[in-house]
């Protein structure tokens, strides 16, 4: 059997959601050919970085490319607006993808291999990438996958109710990314001053993000309030292109640039897309979360702490499952309310603690068995059946020699 783990994106934020599963399979199932597939140099570096950190048996690593001059030219012309490189890679490598029994992915465009290119014998397994509440995570595109790994009961129930997926095509496995968790540490610039540290983490989607209306006012607030540290680490795609496009609605916006006065401020750390902005370094280190709709809120809530949300779009969010995470903290209509909100968060850090714990447990179901091992077990049970799982992969409990990490 041949199983591929495809990473086909402009940025690196999806890698940690499924690479740990590939490493467990490579270590425990030598009879299964496990192949990690990347499509650009940035992804190559991140895969190699994480595999070096984990150590041990490594899966085979293959880099794909666009094969025709026409494709490369079209990608170059269109990439500044749409993810042309990501979409073209499928058509240019159909024979390669056809050679696999299963392909494990963290995003949904790979469904084109079935819906457009007819690779119906290829089993597509979706790991998702986050435990968030956005509507796009529960659209009908999920039903194009043969098998879906979910982090917790909230995700499972919404997929069953909203997408047409059935119980036999879902497995709850926790959060493999947590198996790579490292000790928290503030950015060097902010260490040692003892000030409360706020993580501002706006999303990229124009119809959801706080950045386009309020982002610079947020940065100005902290520029003028040096009694706080600020980590500005937005979604890694926010500044990737000159134009941001909502994938679930036809909305365009211009992210612009981040002025040097923010970058140079002694109490502000700006990170527009390094590995630290995706590996939970900042969600671990911050004292207070400030954001809008990013699923990183659930990574932050692994350790309950105060949260503040900016309702820059003026949405009616009460009772809306797409904004469930906003019940974890204060919701502001704009940056002018930051004084009050930060004072309250500092004075009453446990105010939302019970709600946060409940939201986290509904979104991410952790167990003693590491999530990457649970995911590997679920994949092999799906592909082989309970009676024919390859030797070497423990099907119950914890095996210290197999586990990549432990985040329960």
CORTA-V95675 format. One record per pair of residues at least 4 apart in sequence whose C-alpha atoms are under 7 Angstrom apart, sorted by the first residue. I is the first residue (numbers start at 1). J is the second residue. D is the distance in whole Angstrom. If there is no record, write none. Layout:
BEGIN
i:I j:J d:D
i:I j:J d:D
END
This chain:
BEGIN
i:1 j:32 d:5
i:1 j:33 d:6
i:1 j:101 d:6
i:2 j:32 d:6
i:2 j:33 d:5
i:2 j:34 d:6
i:2 j:100 d:5
i:2 j:101 d:5
i:2 j:102 d:7
i:3 j:33 d:6
i:3 j:34 d:5
i:3 j:35 d:6
i:3 j:100 d:6
i:3 j:101 d:6
i:3 j:102 d:5
i:3 j:103 d:6
i:4 j:34 d:6
i:4 j:35 d:5
i:4 j:36 d:6
i:4 j:37 d:7
i:4 j:100 d:7
i:4 j:102 d:6
i:4 j:103 d:5
i:4 j:104 d:6
i:5 j:22 d:7
i:5 j:35 d:6
i:5 j:36 d:5
i:5 j:37 d:6
i:5 j:103 d:6
i:5 j:104 d:5
i:5 j:105 d:6
i:6 j:36 d:6
i:6 j:37 d:5
i:6 j:38 d:6
i:6 j:103 d:7
i:6 j:104 d:6
i:6 j:105 d:5
i:7 j:15 d:7
i:7 j:37 d:6
i:7 j:38 d:5
i:7 j:39 d:7
i:7 j:105 d:7
i:8 j:38 d:6
i:8 j:39 d:6
i:8 j:86 d:6
i:9 j:86 d:6
i:11 j:236 d:7
i:11 j:237 d:7
i:12 j:43 d:6
i:12 j:46 d:7
i:13 j:278 d:5
i:14 j:106 d:6
i:14 j:129 d:6
i:15 j:19 d:6
i:15 j:47 d:7
i:16 j:20 d:7
i:16 j:177 d:5
i:17 j:106 d:7
i:17 j:129 d:6
i:17 j:176 d:6
i:17 j:177 d:5
i:18 j:22 d:7
i:18 j:106 d:7
i:18 j:127 d:7
i:18 j:176 d:7
i:19 j:23 d:6
i:20 j:24 d:6
i:20 j:176 d:6
i:20 j:372 d:6
i:21 j:25 d:6
i:21 j:372 d:5
i:21 j:373 d:7
i:21 j:375 d:6
i:21 j:376 d:6
i:22 j:26 d:6
i:22 j:34 d:7
i:22 j:59 d:7
i:23 j:27 d:6
i:23 j:58 d:6
i:23 j:59 d:6
i:24 j:28 d:6
i:24 j:372 d:7
i:24 j:373 d:6
i:24 j:376 d:7
i:24 j:402 d:7
i:25 j:29 d:5
i:25 j:34 d:7
i:25 j:376 d:6
i:26 j:30 d:6
i:26 j:34 d:6
i:26 j:57 d:6
i:26 j:58 d:6
i:26 j:59 d:5
i:27 j:57 d:5
i:28 j:392 d:5
i:28 j:393 d:5
i:28 j:402 d:7
i:29 j:390 d:6
i:29 j:391 d:7
i:29 j:392 d:6
i:29 j:393 d:6
i:34 j:59 d:5
i:34 j:60 d:6
i:35 j:59 d:6
i:35 j:60 d:5
i:35 j:61 d:6
i:36 j:59 d:6
i:36 j:60 d:6
i:36 j:61 d:5
i:36 j:62 d:6
i:37 j:61 d:6
i:37 j:62 d:5
i:37 j:63 d:6
i:37 j:64 d:7
i:38 j:43 d:6
i:38 j:44 d:6
i:38 j:62 d:6
i:38 j:63 d:5
i:38 j:64 d:6
i:39 j:43 d:7
i:39 j:63 d:6
i:39 j:64 d:5
i:39 j:65 d:6
i:40 j:44 d:6
i:41 j:45 d:6
i:42 j:46 d:6
i:43 j:47 d:6
i:44 j:48 d:6
i:45 j:49 d:6
i:46 j:50 d:6
i:47 j:51 d:6
i:48 j:52 d:6
i:49 j:53 d:6
i:50 j:54 d:6
i:51 j:55 d:6
i:51 j:58 d:7
i:54 j:404 d:7
i:65 j:89 d:7
i:66 j:71 d:7
i:66 j:72 d:6
i:66 j:89 d:6
i:66 j:92 d:6
i:67 j:92 d:6
i:68 j:72 d:6
i:69 j:73 d:6
i:70 j:74 d:6
i:71 j:75 d:6
i:72 j:76 d:6
i:73 j:77 d:6
i:74 j:78 d:6
i:75 j:79 d:6
i:75 j:84 d:5
i:75 j:85 d:5
i:78 j:82 d:6
i:78 j:84 d:6
i:79 j:83 d:6
i:79 j:84 d:5
i:79 j:85 d:7
i:80 j:241 d:6
i:80 j:242 d:7
i:81 j:241 d:7
i:81 j:243 d:6
i:83 j:87 d:7
i:84 j:88 d:6
i:85 j:89 d:6
i:88 j:92 d:6
i:89 j:93 d:6
i:90 j:94 d:6
i:90 j:113 d:7
i:93 j:97 d:6
i:94 j:98 d:6
i:95 j:99 d:6
i:98 j:119 d:7
i:98 j:122 d:7
i:100 j:122 d:7
i:101 j:122 d:6
i:101 j:123 d:6
i:102 j:122 d:6
i:102 j:123 d:4
i:102 j:124 d:6
i:103 j:123 d:6
i:103 j:124 d:5
i:103 j:125 d:6
i:104 j:124 d:6
i:104 j:125 d:5
i:104 j:126 d:6
i:105 j:125 d:6
i:105 j:126 d:5
i:105 j:127 d:6
i:106 j:126 d:6
i:106 j:127 d:5
i:106 j:128 d:5
i:106 j:129 d:6
i:107 j:126 d:7
i:107 j:128 d:6
i:108 j:141 d:7
i:111 j:115 d:6
i:111 j:144 d:6
i:111 j:145 d:7
i:112 j:116 d:5
i:112 j:117 d:6
i:113 j:117 d:5
i:113 j:118 d:6
i:113 j:119 d:6
i:114 j:118 d:5
i:114 j:119 d:5
i:114 j:120 d:5
i:123 j:146 d:6
i:124 j:145 d:5
i:124 j:146 d:5
i:124 j:147 d:7
i:125 j:145 d:6
i:125 j:146 d:6
i:125 j:147 d:5
i:125 j:148 d:6
i:126 j:145 d:6
i:126 j:147 d:6
i:126 j:148 d:5
i:126 j:149 d:6
i:127 j:148 d:6
i:127 j:149 d:5
i:127 j:150 d:7
i:130 j:295 d:6
i:131 j:151 d:6
i:131 j:295 d:6
i:131 j:298 d:7
i:131 j:363 d:6
i:131 j:364 d:7
i:132 j:294 d:7
i:132 j:295 d:4
i:133 j:321 d:7
i:133 j:322 d:5
i:133 j:323 d:6
i:133 j:324 d:7
i:134 j:322 d:5
i:135 j:139 d:7
i:135 j:322 d:6
i:136 j:248 d:6
i:138 j:142 d:7
i:138 j:158 d:7
i:138 j:159 d:6
i:138 j:162 d:6
i:138 j:163 d:6
i:139 j:162 d:7
i:139 j:163 d:6
i:140 j:163 d:5
i:142 j:163 d:7
i:143 j:163 d:6
i:143 j:164 d:6
i:143 j:165 d:5
i:146 j:169 d:6
i:147 j:169 d:5
i:147 j:170 d:6
i:148 j:169 d:6
i:148 j:170 d:5
i:148 j:171 d:7
i:149 j:170 d:6
i:149 j:171 d:5
i:149 j:172 d:6
i:149 j:173 d:6
i:150 j:155 d:6
i:150 j:156 d:6
i:150 j:171 d:6
i:150 j:172 d:5
i:150 j:173 d:6
i:150 j:174 d:7
i:151 j:155 d:7
i:151 j:172 d:6
i:151 j:173 d:6
i:151 j:174 d:4
i:151 j:175 d:5
i:151 j:363 d:6
i:151 j:364 d:5
i:151 j:365 d:6
i:152 j:156 d:7
i:152 j:172 d:6
i:152 j:174 d:6
i:152 j:362 d:6
i:152 j:363 d:5
i:152 j:364 d:4
i:152 j:365 d:5
i:153 j:157 d:6
i:153 j:362 d:5
i:153 j:363 d:6
i:154 j:158 d:6
i:154 j:362 d:5
i:154 j:363 d:5
i:155 j:159 d:6
i:155 j:363 d:7
i:156 j:160 d:6
i:157 j:161 d:6
i:158 j:162 d:6
i:159 j:163 d:5
i:159 j:165 d:6
i:160 j:164 d:6
i:160 j:165 d:5
i:160 j:166 d:6
i:165 j:169 d:7
i:166 j:170 d:7
i:171 j:378 d:6
i:173 j:371 d:6
i:173 j:374 d:5
i:173 j:375 d:5
i:174 j:364 d:5
i:174 j:365 d:5
i:174 j:366 d:5
i:174 j:371 d:5
i:175 j:364 d:6
i:175 j:371 d:5
i:176 j:371 d:5
i:176 j:372 d:5
i:178 j:407 d:6
i:179 j:370 d:7
i:179 j:371 d:7
i:179 j:372 d:7
i:179 j:404 d:6
i:179 j:405 d:4
i:179 j:406 d:5
i:179 j:407 d:6
i:180 j:405 d:6
i:184 j:281 d:6
i:184 j:284 d:5
i:184 j:285 d:5
i:185 j:281 d:7
i:185 j:285 d:6
i:186 j:190 d:6
i:186 j:191 d:6
i:186 j:285 d:5
i:187 j:191 d:7
i:189 j:269 d:7
i:190 j:229 d:7
i:190 j:267 d:6
i:195 j:227 d:6
i:195 j:228 d:6
i:195 j:229 d:6
i:196 j:228 d:5
i:196 j:229 d:6
i:196 j:287 d:6
i:197 j:228 d:6
i:197 j:229 d:4
i:197 j:230 d:6
i:197 j:286 d:5
i:197 j:287 d:5
i:197 j:288 d:6
i:198 j:229 d:6
i:198 j:230 d:5
i:198 j:231 d:6
i:198 j:286 d:6
i:198 j:287 d:6
i:198 j:288 d:5
i:198 j:289 d:6
i:198 j:290 d:7
i:199 j:230 d:6
i:199 j:231 d:5
i:199 j:232 d:6
i:199 j:282 d:7
i:199 j:286 d:6
i:199 j:288 d:6
i:199 j:289 d:5
i:199 j:290 d:6
i:200 j:231 d:6
i:200 j:232 d:5
i:200 j:233 d:6
i:200 j:234 d:7
i:200 j:289 d:6
i:200 j:290 d:5
i:200 j:291 d:6
i:201 j:232 d:6
i:201 j:233 d:5
i:201 j:234 d:4
i:201 j:235 d:7
i:201 j:290 d:6
i:201 j:291 d:5
i:202 j:209 d:6
i:202 j:210 d:6
i:202 j:211 d:6
i:202 j:234 d:5
i:202 j:235 d:6
i:202 j:291 d:5
i:202 j:292 d:6
i:202 j:294 d:7
i:203 j:209 d:5
i:203 j:234 d:6
i:203 j:235 d:5
i:203 j:238 d:7
i:203 j:292 d:7
i:203 j:293 d:6
i:203 j:294 d:6
i:204 j:209 d:6
i:204 j:235 d:6
i:204 j:237 d:6
i:204 j:238 d:5
i:204 j:244 d:7
i:205 j:209 d:6
i:205 j:244 d:7
i:205 j:245 d:7
i:205 j:246 d:5
i:206 j:244 d:7
i:206 j:245 d:7
i:206 j:246 d:6
i:206 j:251 d:6
i:206 j:252 d:6
i:206 j:253 d:6
i:207 j:251 d:7
i:208 j:293 d:7
i:208 j:313 d:7
i:209 j:292 d:6
i:210 j:214 d:6
i:210 j:215 d:6
i:210 j:292 d:6
i:210 j:310 d:6
i:210 j:312 d:5
i:211 j:215 d:4
i:212 j:255 d:7
i:213 j:312 d:7
i:214 j:218 d:6
i:214 j:312 d:7
i:214 j:334 d:7
i:214 j:335 d:7
i:215 j:219 d:6
i:216 j:220 d:6
i:217 j:221 d:6
i:217 j:335 d:6
i:218 j:222 d:7
i:218 j:335 d:6
i:219 j:223 d:6
i:219 j:262 d:7
i:220 j:224 d:6
i:221 j:225 d:6
i:222 j:226 d:6
i:222 j:228 d:7
i:222 j:230 d:7
i:223 j:262 d:7
i:223 j:265 d:7
i:226 j:267 d:6
i:228 j:267 d:7
i:229 j:267 d:5
i:229 j:268 d:6
i:230 j:267 d:6
i:230 j:268 d:5
i:230 j:269 d:6
i:231 j:268 d:6
i:231 j:269 d:5
i:231 j:270 d:6
i:232 j:269 d:6
i:232 j:270 d:5
i:232 j:271 d:6
i:233 j:270 d:6
i:233 j:271 d:5
i:233 j:272 d:6
i:233 j:277 d:6
i:234 j:238 d:7
i:234 j:272 d:6
i:236 j:272 d:6
i:236 j:273 d:5
i:238 j:244 d:7
i:238 j:255 d:7
i:239 j:255 d:6
i:239 j:272 d:7
i:242 j:254 d:6
i:242 j:255 d:7
i:243 j:252 d:7
i:243 j:253 d:6
i:243 j:254 d:5
i:243 j:255 d:7
i:244 j:252 d:6
i:244 j:253 d:5
i:244 j:254 d:6
i:244 j:255 d:7
i:245 j:251 d:6
i:245 j:252 d:5
i:245 j:253 d:7
i:246 j:250 d:6
i:246 j:251 d:5
i:246 j:252 d:7
i:259 j:263 d:7
i:260 j:264 d:6
i:261 j:265 d:6
i:262 j:268 d:6
i:263 j:268 d:7
i:263 j:269 d:7
i:263 j:270 d:6
i:271 j:277 d:7
i:273 j:277 d:6
i:275 j:279 d:6
i:276 j:280 d:7
i:276 j:281 d:5
i:277 j:281 d:7
i:277 j:282 d:7
i:280 j:284 d:6
i:281 j:285 d:6
i:282 j:286 d:6
i:283 j:299 d:7
i:283 j:300 d:5
i:284 j:300 d:6
i:287 j:305 d:7
i:288 j:305 d:6
i:288 j:306 d:5
i:288 j:307 d:6
i:289 j:306 d:7
i:289 j:307 d:5
i:289 j:308 d:6
i:290 j:307 d:6
i:290 j:308 d:5
i:290 j:309 d:6
i:291 j:308 d:7
i:291 j:309 d:5
i:291 j:310 d:6
i:292 j:309 d:5
i:292 j:310 d:6
i:292 j:311 d:7
i:296 j:300 d:6
i:297 j:301 d:6
i:298 j:302 d:7
i:298 j:360 d:6
i:301 j:305 d:7
i:301 j:356 d:7
i:301 j:360 d:6
i:302 j:360 d:7
i:304 j:353 d:6
i:304 j:356 d:6
i:304 j:357 d:7
i:305 j:349 d:6
i:306 j:329 d:6
i:306 j:345 d:6
i:306 j:349 d:6
i:307 j:328 d:6
i:307 j:329 d:5
i:307 j:330 d:7
i:308 j:329 d:5
i:308 j:330 d:5
i:308 j:331 d:6
i:309 j:326 d:7
i:309 j:330 d:6
i:309 j:331 d:5
i:309 j:332 d:6
i:310 j:331 d:6
i:310 j:332 d:5
i:310 j:333 d:6
i:310 j:334 d:6
i:311 j:315 d:7
i:311 j:331 d:7
i:311 j:332 d:6
i:311 j:333 d:5
i:311 j:334 d:7
i:312 j:333 d:6
i:312 j:334 d:6
i:317 j:323 d:6
i:320 j:324 d:6
i:326 j:331 d:7
i:328 j:352 d:6
i:328 j:355 d:6
i:328 j:356 d:5
i:329 j:352 d:6
i:332 j:337 d:6
i:337 j:341 d:6
i:338 j:342 d:6
i:339 j:343 d:6
i:340 j:344 d:6
i:341 j:345 d:6
i:342 j:346 d:6
i:343 j:347 d:6
i:344 j:348 d:6
i:345 j:349 d:5
i:352 j:356 d:6
i:353 j:357 d:6
i:354 j:358 d:6
i:355 j:359 d:6
i:356 j:360 d:6
i:357 j:361 d:6
i:358 j:362 d:6
i:359 j:363 d:6
i:360 j:364 d:6
i:361 j:365 d:6
i:366 j:408 d:5
i:367 j:408 d:5
i:368 j:398 d:7
i:368 j:408 d:6
i:369 j:373 d:7
i:369 j:374 d:7
i:369 j:397 d:6
i:369 j:398 d:5
i:370 j:374 d:6
i:370 j:403 d:6
i:370 j:405 d:6
i:370 j:406 d:5
i:370 j:407 d:7
i:371 j:375 d:6
i:372 j:376 d:6
i:373 j:377 d:6
i:373 j:403 d:6
i:374 j:378 d:6
i:375 j:379 d:6
i:376 j:380 d:6
i:377 j:381 d:6
i:377 j:395 d:6
i:378 j:382 d:6
i:379 j:383 d:6
i:380 j:384 d:6
i:380 j:389 d:6
i:381 j:385 d:5
i:381 j:386 d:5
i:381 j:389 d:6
i:384 j:388 d:5
i:384 j:389 d:6
i:385 j:389 d:7
i:399 j:403 d:6
END
